[in-house]
Amino acid sequence: MTPPDQYDHEPPDGYPAEYEADVVLRDGATAHLRPITPDDAALLVAFYARVSEQSKYYRFFAPYPRLSDRDVARFTQVDYHDRLALIVTVGDEMIGVGRYERTGRRTAEVAFLIEDAHQGRGLGQLLLEHLAQAARENGMARFVAEVLPDNRKMITVFTEAGYKVAREFEDGVIMVEFDIAPTDTSFGVMQAREQRSEALSIARLLTPGSVAVIGASRREGTIGNALLRNLRDGGFPGRLYAVNTDTEVDEIEGVPAYPTIREVEDTVDLAVVAVKADMVADVVLDCAAKGVRGLVVVSSGFAEIGDEGRQRQRYLVGLARSYGMRVIGPNALGLINTATGVSLNATLSPLMPSKGRVAFFCQSGALGVPILADMAGRGLGLSSFVSAGNRADVSGNDLMQYWYSDEATEVVLLYLESLGNPRKFSRVSRRLAGRKPVIALKSGRATQGVPVGQLVRRSQLPPATIESMFRQSGLIGVDTTGELFDVAQLLAHQPLPKGRRVAIVSNSDALTLLALDTMAGCGLEAAGEPRNLRADATASDFGHALSEVFADDKVHSVVVIYTPPVQSNGGEVAQVLAAAAADSEKPVVSTFLASRSVPAELRVPDEDGGAARGSIPSFLNPQYAVGALAKATQYAEWRRRSDSRIPDLPEVDTAGGEDFVAEFLQRHPAGRELDEADRQRLLSFYGIPVLPAFPVLSADEAVDRAADLGFEVILKATAEQWRMRPDLADIWRHIHDEDDMRAAWAEMTHTFGVASDPARAQFVVQKMAPPGVPVVISTIEDVSFGPVVTFGLSGVATDLLGDRSYRMPPLTTRDAAEMVREVKAAPLLYGYRGSDPVDISAIEDLLHRVSRLTLDLEEVVRLDLRSVLVSAQGATVLDTRVRIAPNEKPRQDTPARRLT
């Protein structure tokens, strides 16, 4: 088997490489989608020959047995703008094609042809998504199509796309017409299909019926030998094969052995690859020929070694995906699935975890083994585990899609070293967190470091952006692996708290004080005085106190601290505690005999001998117990918060904004900052009025302009070097007449030392705005995160302290509300020290409008409402800065499904 053609020829001039995408089909297999080229003539002819006569009739409305040379030339030679064709390939065969042709300024006709053997795999919907995305970028807003009435499959493609489809019947043909602008409905349809297909692609890896270890060895201490032993000893019930090209043996470690995977008589679902890096590509081709569904590549020697390895890694992933296979790795520790009937340990760890309800994704192979050991020590069972190494293909996003619908998983743990697609991560994790707790530890936050081997776009945003994204998505962010497992230990066994009030029952005054201090620092409230018992308190004493707190409706959670006296009666106390908690919906955490697990005395056994829900976890000390409880409480509040939506915004003209940006880039192809007039015009499309500011170069000009405005103006220096200087007053307010203006001009030009050259200060005259609190709203197009919206109060102190909130658009009503309230200076907006509270809704409205603008217009790479005065009567935008530039790297998360 040879590599597919798309890796062997140069694309033609004008070929839009950004339209290429690896995609996941409805059944979880992968394929490659790309624009057609003239070199695809033979590919098209072979494809057409395999298509049935009925499918050809549905496409052309007449018998069309074969394509003429003229047809082939017309279908393969497109301009990629007004005429575009996208094809889907698996290996070296085309299995589907979709195209549009412009029929008007904003309209195009769309059509598809799918090979019969591949119909029902979702190719039509995928092609429609990608064609619509390309058409929008090329200035089209509407698709039309002609469909025969009995071509139900094609009608279904349109009606189930989530667009509002209009249909008319004319001359025996159904005329279909619909706008292709993404809608909440169409994006929701795309996300649901994406989740199902990506979950299936991971299920193919985690639930194989047969596994081959390629590179298996009899020699102890080798990777190939360890993988084979761990699979065998882990109890995998399916068929297991060893592949070793260097020897001619019948078995290795009691497992049937073959020189190549092609020679295995039965089917092979999963291949675990442990051969030299330069041999992996040949192994992939062998696996493709064998029909293998997925790969775990343990081999190193890829991106982690430099440029040569990076090229080898890209080729590996592209090759595997082109033949329908997903890849975990390379340089991976492997994967584990403890499900009954699977019992798969395809890792280098000899430890097969017990079955449980916690799923874990990590990127570090070195950290994977101690993580598994730590979880076992805490009595935390696993549902599944993936350590992805270089994360070249399968990522945390894919696993979250799988765990969303995996009934065996109730809690998800993520150890993240990098985020390959932060926008998708935010979207997918938010959806998952709405159903199951997701606990995430991100390394490298302070340094923005990325491990060698992980190919990501390096963000320029501050570390606080990650923390804000976690909060926005409902993730439980933690700082250490210990905290990761502490929170998991609680959430895997206890219900979510219904509030912040916590009761303490303890037989140690010292430990009670530690718990109270930690509660105060975490934002939890003490539900009355702690029940402090004697050091030698009996089980009966604990039972009486516990009955009181569990019966108290004002108590939301319970912390139990038990330290043993000389004559320990721990077993009796445990029985009392377990009985008191058994019928309660309040979560209970304990420091029980200083154990760090779920003690046997507090365990409710499940059917597999593990700890079922209702078991009471114990922590080394009360600080850890309360810290975990605080994280669970914050997550519960996020889950309970009121319905949040993306608001409808009046006075928004998206088409006008898009036309403005296109016209601006025609005038300035390289991009640039906008002048005052262009900024006013762009922002007007999104209903953001800006108080006009008029540049002046002399005192006489300033007087004349102030007179035109009716005075009651300000004189302001806008040059960047003088903005926000606490030692220089860059604004002179309350200018009532000519004398005031001339005095202001003289004083300010003297202060700034620009009396001989006032243009250096860039003075402007502006009408006085109502007094208020100054705030800043900004957005930047980050190469990794895409658009990010920022909010904060103006001032040197807040700048210096980084007192800013961050969110990724689109913003829901809750997102905007939280942005305003979470900055530390927020009390200034709510009547601090007797001042008037400001109009918070006006700030939130501006946040939504900026979010909508930056989401619609990718070319607006920077937008600052850098001076907004907010009063009780509303918000006045005084000063702005906007930069527009060509979009060199498209956003990673678009309304068209693709693997990134």
N, C-alpha and C positions, 0 to 999 in steps of 0.2 A: 504494500500500500504506500502511495506517495503522498506528500503533503498537498493540501488543496491549492488550486491555481492562484487564489488571491494573494498568496505570499510570493509569487514568482514573477509578476510583471509590474511595470511602472504604470501608474494611472495617467490618463490623458490630462492635458492642460485644462485648468478650471475644475478639475475633479474635486468635489467637496468631501474631503476625508472626514470632516466632522460629522457627516451623516452615517458613518460606519458605526456599527454597534453589535456586540454580542448580546443575544437575547435568550430568555428562557421561555420555552414553549409550555403549553397547557399541561403536558404530561411530565414536566420537570426536566426534560432534556434541553440541551442548548443548541443554538444555531448561530450563524453569522448573517447579519443584514448589512447591505452596502449598496451604493449606487451602481447602476449598470454601466459597462464600458463597451466600446466597440470590440474589444478582445473577447467579449462574452458571447460572440455570435455562435460558436459551436456549442457552448453550454446551453444557450437558449434553444437551439434546434433540438438537442438531445432531450431537454426538458419537455418541449412541446410534443415530441414523439411519444412520451410516456403519459401524456394527459389524455383522458378519455374523450370520445367524440361528443358525449353529452356536455362535458365541461367546456369544450371548445365552442359548442353551440351556444351555451349560456353566455360566453364571453363575446362572441361576434354576431349572435342572432341569426346565424346561417351556418350550414355545413362548411367547415374550414379545416380540411384534413391535414394540411401542411402549410408551412410558411414559405413564401417566395423569398428570393434574395432581396427584393425591394422591401418586403416586410421586415426581414431580419435587420437590414440597415436602418430602417425607420425606428424600430423598437430599441436598438442598441445604441443609436447615436442621438443623444439628447443634449440640451444646453444646460441642464442642471438648475435652471431658473424658471423659465416658462414651461419647460417640458422636463419632467423628472421621472425616472423609473428606479425603484428599489427592488433588489432581489434578495431572497433568503436562500442560503446555501448550507448544506451539511456535507462536510468533507469536500469532495470535488464535484458535487452535483447540486444543481439548482432545484429547489422544491417549491418555490413560489415567487411571484412577481406582482408588484403593484405600481401604478403610475398615475400621474396627473398631467393634464395639459391645460394651460390657461385658455379660457374662453372669453374673458372680459378683464377689466382692470383689476377687479377684486375676486374673480370667480374662476374656478378650474373644474374640469371634468375628471372624475376619478374612476379607476377600474382595477380589477384584480384577476389573477388566474393562479389557482393553487393545484399542485399535482394531487390527483385523487387519493393516492396512498397516504398523503399527509393532510388531507382535509380533516377537520375536527380537532386539530392541534392548536388552534388559536392564531394561525398565521395571518388571517385576514384582519383581525383586530390589531395585531402588532403592526402590520403594514399601514393600516389606516392611521394609527397614532403617529408613526414616524413621517408619513406623507403630510399629515396635517401640520406637524411641527415645522417641516421644511417649507410648506406653503405659506404659513404665517410669517416665517422669516423672509420670504420672498414677496411679501406684500399682498397675499391673498387672504380673504376672509370667509369664503364660502365654497363648499364643494357641491357639485351636482353629479348625478349618475343615472344611467338608464339600466333597468333590471327587468328581466322577464318575470312574469308573475309566479311561475313555478320554481324559480331559483330562490328557494326559501333560505338557503344557507347565506347567500349574499345579502338578502334583505335583513337577516338576523344580525349580520356584521354591523350594518348601519343602525338598526333600531336599538341594539344593545351597547352602542358605543357611549351612551350617556349624553349625546347631543340631542337637541330638539329637532326632529326630522319631519319635514313636510313631504307628503306623497301625493302624486296625482297619476291618474290612469289615462294614457293617451295612446291611441293607435296600437293597442295590445301590449304596451310597455308601461311599466311603473317608472315615473319620473321622481327621483329622490333628490331632495335639496336640504342643506343644513349649514348653519354657521359653524366654523371650526375653531372659534375662540374657546379656550378651555373654560369650563364651568365647574361649579362645585360638584355637580352630578357627574360630569365626564371624568373629572379628576378622581372622584370617589370610586367610579367604576374601574378606572385604571389601577388604583391602589389595591382594590379587592382582588383583581386578576393577578397583579404582581405578587401579592401575598400568597395566593394559592399556588402559583407556579413556582415561586422560589422556595416555598415550604416543601413542595414535592421534590424539588431538585435536591434538597438536603435530606429528605426522607430516603431517597435512593442511596445516599451515602451511609446513613445511620441504620438502615434496616436491610442489609444484604442477605440473600439466601446462600451466597457462596463468596469466598474470599481467596485471593491468591497473593502470596507474598513473593514479590519479584526481587531477587537478590537474597533469597533464603540461604542459610549456611549451616553446616553441621558444627562449625567451629564456635565454641562457647566464647562469649565476650564480644561477639560481632553484632552489629545492628540487625542484620538479617536473621540471626539465630534468636535474638531477644524478641523480635516481633513475632516470629513463628511460635515461640514458646508461650508468649503472653496471650496470643489468640487461642492457642490450644488449652492452656491451663485456665484461662478465664471462663471456659465452659461454652464457647461458641458452638451452637448446635448444628450449624449449617455445614456445607461442604468446604473443606479447607485444602488448599493446594500450595505446594512449594515450587518455585521456579528458580532454577540456577543454571545459567548458561555455561558455567565452567566445569561442571561435572556431569557424568552420566550415571545417575543413581536413581533407584526406584522410589526411595523415600528419604525424608529428612525429619528427624525427631518424630518418627512414626506417621508422618504426613506424606501422601503421594507426591512425588517430585517429577518435574518435567523440564526439559531444556529451554522451552519457550512457552509462553502462555497460549500461543496458537495451537499447541499440541494437546492442551487439556481437552478431554473428550466432552465435558459438560459445559454449560454456560458459566460465566464468571461475572458476578455483579460488581464487586469491588476489588481493585488492585492496590496493594500497599507496596510502594516502590522504594527500594533501598539499594540502588546501584549508583555507580559513578555519574556525576552530573552530565558528562558529555554523552552518556548512553541513554539518558532519560527520554529524549525525543524519539529515539527508535522504539523504546518501550511503549510510548504513547501510541505510536502507529500500530504496533502489535496489538495493543489493547483495543484500539478502534476496530481493527479487523476482527477481533474476537467478540465485539459487541459489549465490552465492559461499560458500565454505567457511570463509574466515578473512580477517582484516584486519590490516594493519600501518599504524597511524595515526602518521604522522610529525608531523602538525599539533600546534602548541602552542596555549596559551590555555585550558588546563584547570585541574586542581587547583593547578598551580604559580602561578596568578594570584590565588587567594583563593576566597571562598565561592561566587561565581558560577561560577567554573571547576570547583569541586568538584561542584556540583550537575550541571553539564553532563557531567562525567566519569562520575558515577554513572549518569546517564541513558544515556550512550553504551554503557557496559558492559552494563547491564541490557537495553537494546534489542538489542544484538548477540547476547547469549547467548540471549535469548528466541527468536531466529530461527535458532539452531543454530550461531552463529559464535563463535570465539575471537578475542581482540584482543591484539595486541602494541602496547603504548603506553598512552595517547597520549604525544606528546613523545618518541618513540623514535628511535634511530638506525637500527634495522631488524634484518634477519637475513641470515645467510649459510649456505649449504650447499655444500660443495665436492665432494659425492659425484659419482662418475662418472654421467653422464646427467642430472644436476640442474644443477650449476654455477650456483647462484643467488646473486646479490649484490643483495639488496633493501635496501641501506643507502645512507647519504650518503657513505660512504667510497669513493673511486675505486680503492682497493687491494683486489684480489681475492686473498685468501691462497692459498698453495699447499695442496694436499691433504695432510692429515695425520691423526694419531690423537688430537689434543687438542681437546676441546670447551670453549667459553667462554660463560659468562653474566655479563653486567654490567647494572647499572641506569643508569649514567651515560652519556648520549650524548656529552658533552664528553670523557669519558675513553676512549670507544670507539675513536676514530680513532687516538690515540697508542698504544693497546694493540695494535691491529692492526699498526701500523708497528713496534713493539718486537718483536712475535712474528716478523715477517718478518725483522728484522735478526738474530734469533737462529737463524733457520732452522727455527723451529717451525711445522710445518704444522697446519692446522685441519681438523677434521671438520665442525663447525658452530659458529655464533656467533649470539648473540641479545643485543641491547642494548635493554632493555625500557622505558626512560624512566620514566614515572610508575608503571609496573608495576600498572596498574589491573586487569588480568585475568591474562594469562600471567605467571607468576613463576618464580623459580628452582626451586620445588618441581615445577612442571610439566615443566621441562626435565630435571630429574634423573629424573623418571619415564620420559621418553623415552630418555635416555642409558643408563638401566639395561639396556635391551634393544637398544640401537643397536650393532651389531657394528662399525661404523666408528670408534666412540669407545672409547679405552682409558684416557684420563686426562681428568678434569673439573676445570675452573677456575671459581671463583665469585668475583666482586667484588660484595660486598653492602653496600648503604647502609642497608638496613632489612630487618626480618623481619616480613612480614605475618602469618604463622601459625607461630610458633616451634615449637609442639608437632608440627605436621605436618612442618616442616622437619627437626626432630630425627629423626623416625621415617623419613622418606623418605631422608634423607642417610645414615642408619645402614645402611639396606638397600643403598643404592648403594655405600657404602664397603666393604661386605663383598665386593663384586665388582670394583670399580675404585677407584683412588686419586682422592680428591676434595680439592683444594687450595683453601682459602677465605681470602679477605682481607675482613675486616669493618671498614669505616670507622665513625667516630663512636663507638667503644667507650668512650673516656674521657669524652666529653661527652654521650653518649646522644642525640646530634643526629640528626635525620631530615631529609633534603632536602625542600625545599618541593615539594609535588605528590604525595608518597607518603603515602597515608592508612593509618596504622598506629595501633594502640593503644600508647600510650607506657608502657614498662615502668618500674617503680620499683626494679628489682633492680640490684645493682652490676655493673660491667663484667665482673667475674670469672665471672658466670653464663654469658656467651657463650662464654668460653674453656672452661669446664667442659662446656658442651653440645657443643662441638666435640670435646673428648676423648671424651665419652661416645659420640658418634656415629661416632668413627673418622675425623673430618675432620683434615686436615693444616692447622692454622692458621698463617698467616704474617702479618708485620707491614708489608710493603712490596710494591709491585708487582714490584720487582726480585727479591725473594725468591720471589714467586709464580712467576715465569718460571724462576728457578734450579731450583726443585724440579720444575717441569714438564719442564724440559730433561732432567733426570736420569731421571724416571719414564717419559718417553715413549720412552727409548732403552735403558735398562738394567734388569736384573732387580732384584727386591727383595732387600735384604741378609738373610742368615740369622742374623745376630748382630751384636754391637757391636764386635767386634775389627777394627781397621783397620790395614793395612800401608801404609807410605809409601815410595815410591821417588822420589828427588829428586836434582837436581844443584845445589840451592841450599840452603845451611845456614840462611840467614835465613828463606826461605819455609817450610822444614821446621818451624822454631820457631813460626811463625804457625799452621801447620796443627795442631801439637801443642797449642798454647794453645786454639785453637778446639775441638778434640776434647775437651779437659778440661772446657771450659765447657758442651759439648753432651751430656756423658754417654757419649761414645764412648771406647773403650779402644785403646791402642796395642798392636798385635800384635807384640811384640818391639821391638827397636831399629829405627829407620828405616834404610832402605838409602840412606845419604847418599853419592852419587857425586861425583866431581870436577866442577867447572864445565865442563870440556871433555870430559865423558864421551861416549864413542862410542855408536853404536847397539848395538854388541855388548855394551858395559857395561850398558846398559839391558836388553837381552835377557836377560842372565844373571840380573840382579836380579829381573826380572819372572817368569822361570821359577821362581825360588825361592818367591816369595810366592804365585803361583797354585797351586803344588803343595802349599803348606802348609795342612793341614786346619784349623789354628787361625786362619787368616785368613778373615774374612767379606767384607771390602770392600777396595778398593785405591785409593789416591790417588797419582796420578803428577804430578810437577811437573817441567816441562822449560822451562828458560830458555835462549835461544840464546847460544852463544859468538859471537865475532867471525865465525868461519867456521861458519855454521849448517848443521847436518846434520839439520834438522827432518824432512825427508821420510823419511830412513832410520829415524829414531827412531819416527816415526809408523807406518811399516810393521811395525817390530818390536813396538810396542805393540798394534797391531790384530791381528797374528798371535797374540800371547800371550793376548789376551783373547777371541779368537774362539771357542775351545772351552770357555770357563769360564762357570760360572753365577754367578760373583761380580761384583757391580757395580763398575764402574770410573769414576772421575771424574778430570778432569785440569785442570791449569793449563798449557795447551800454547801456548807463544808468546804468552801473555796474550790469547788470543782469547776472545770471548764468544759462542760458538755451537757448532755441530758442524763443526769444520774439515773441509774437503774431504778432507784426508789421513786423517782418522779416521772417515770416513763410509762406512757400508754402504748403497749406493743401493737404493732400492725401485723398484717398477715405474713409479712416476710421477716418478722423478728426485729424490725427496726422501731424507731420512735414515731408513733402516729401523731396526728393533730390532737392537741390537748395535753401533750407532754409539756413539762415545765422546764425550760432551759436554765442552766446555772452558769454564772460568770465568776471570774476570779475575784473581782471586787465590785462594789456597788457602782463605781464610776462607769465601768464597762456596761453594766446592766442598764443604768439610766441613760447612758449615751445611745445604746441601741433602741431603747424605748422612745427617746426623743426623735430619732430618725423615723421610726415607724409612725409616730404621731404626726410628723410633718407630711409624710406620704399619705396618711389617712385623710388629712385635711385637704390635700390636693385632689384626692379621689372624691371627696364630698362636695367640693366647691360647686357653686351654681353653674348651670349650663352656660357655656361660653361659645360665642359665635364670631364669625368675621362679619362686621357690620356693613350694611349697604351705605354707600357714601353719595350724597347728592353732589351735583356740580362737578362730577368727574368725567372728563372727556379723554378716554384712553387713546382713541384713534387720533385725536388732535395732538396728543403728546407724542405718539409714535411718528406721525408725519413731521412734527417739529424736529425730533431727533434726527430723522433721516435727512431732512433738508439741511440741518446744521452740519452734519458730517459730510454732506456734499460740498459745503463751503469750507469746511476745515477737516479734511480727510484724516489728519493725524490726531485730531481732537484738541481741545483746549478748554480753559475756563471761560464761562459765559460772562458777558458784560451785564450791566444793570438791566437794560431793556430785555435782553434775552432771558435773564433769570425771572423777571416779572412775568414774561409771556409763558415760559414753561410751567411755572408754579400755578399760573391761573388755570391751566388745564385740570389741575387737581384741587381747585377750590382753596388755594393757599394765598390769600392776599398779603402783599408786602407794602408797608408804608414807604412811599417813594423817598429816595434820598438823592439830592442834586449836587454834583461836584461843583466846587467853586475854587477860583485861583487867586482871588484878591478880596480885600475888605469890601470894595465897591460891589463886586459880584455877589458877595454874601449878603449885603444889605438889600440889593435888588431882589434876590431870590427869596429872602425872608419876607420882603414886602409883598411879593406875589402870593406867598402862602398866608398872608395876614398876620405875620409874626407869631408869637407863642411857639418858638422853634428852638432847636438845639444846633450847636456847631460841634461837629465830631471829626476827629482825626481817625482815619480808617487804615493807615499804613500798618502792615502786620507787625513791624518792630515796636510799635507803640501800643498795640492792643493789649489789654490785661496787664498794664504796668501799674502796680499799686502806688509807685512813687510819682506817677505822672497822671494828671487828670486829663483823659483823652476826650471827655465830653463836657461841654459848657451848656447847662440847661437854663430854662426860663429866660429866654431872650425876648423881651417885650417890644423893643423899638430899635431904631438905628443906633442910638448911643450904646445900648446894651451890646449890639452886634459888634460895633467897632471896638469896644472895650474887650469883648471876648476874643476877637481876632488878634488884637495886640498882645494880650496875655498869653494866648495859646501859641502863637508863632514864636514868642520869646521863650516860653517854657520848653518847646521842642527844638529850639535853635534853628528855625527854618524861616526866619523873617525875610531873608533874601531869596528864598526858593520855597514858597509855600506848597508847591506841587509835591515835595517830598513827603509831606504829612498826609496828602490825599484828603483834604478837608471836604466835608459834605454838609449841606444844610438840610434839616429834616423837621417836619412838624412834630411838636411834642406829643408823646403818647401818654395815655393815662398811667399814673404811677403804679408800680407793681413789683413782683419778684422776677428777676431775670433768670431765664432757663435757656438751655441749649438742647436742640434736637438735631441729630446727625445721622447720616447713613453712609456706609462705605461698601464698595463691591470688593470683597476679599477673594483672593484667588482660590482659597480653599473653602471657605464658608459661604461664598456668594454674598448676597446683601445682608448686612447687619445694621440694625437700628439702635442708636444710643441715646440715652436721656440723662441729663444732670442739671444741677443749678450752676449758673455762671459764677466765676470767681477763681482767683488764683489758688485759694485753699482747696476748693473741691477738685480743681485740676491736679494739684500737687498730690492729693490723697487718693486720686483715682476714684472719686465718688461718682461712679457712673453705673447705670443699668444697661443691659444689652438683651436684645431679643432678635430672633431670626423671623422675618416675615414669611407668610402672612400673620399679622397680629390678630388675635381674638380680643374680645372685649376684656377678658380676664388678663390677658398678657399686658395690654396697655395699662390697666389699672395697677397691676403689680409693678410695672416699670416705674411709675410715678412714686409709689409708696415705699419701694425697697431701698432707695438711696438714703444715705444717713442724714442728709440735709433736708429731707422731706418735711419735717415739722415746720420749716419756714413757710411752707405752702398752706398750712392749716391753722394759722393764727398764732404763731409763736410769740410769746411775751406780749400778748394783747394786740398784735397786728391783725388786720382783716384777713380772713381766709380767702384764698383765690379761687377762681373758677377751674376746678380740676377737670371738668368735662371738656373745657376748651383745650387743655393740654392733651388729653386722650384723643380728641378729634384730630389734632395736628399729628400725633403719632400714627394714627390710622392712615392719614392722607400721605404722609411720608412713606410709610410702609407700602401702600398701594403703588405709589409712584416708582419706588425702587424695584418693586416686584415686576411691574409692567415694563420698565425701561432699563434693560441691562446695561445700556451704554452710559447711563448716568452713574459714573463710577465714584462720585463723591458729591454729597449734598449736605450743606450745613445751614440750618436755621440758627445762626450763631449768636443771635441776640433776639430773644422773645420776651416781652414784658407781659406777665400774667397778673391780672387784677381780678377783683370780684366781678367785674363786668365782662371779662373775656381775655383773649390773648391777642397781642399785637406783634407781628413779625417786623423787626426793625432792620435786620442785616442778614444777608445770605451769601453763600458761596456755592457754586455748582461747577462741576467739571464733567464734560462729556468726552468719551474716547471710544474708539472701535473696540468691540468685544473680541479680544484675541483668543481667549480661552472660554468657550461656552460654559455656562453653569452645569454642574454635574447632575442635578436632579430636575428633570424636565417632565412635562406631561406625556412623555413617550418612554416606555419601559426599556431599560438597557442595563447590562451588567457593567459596573465600573471598577 
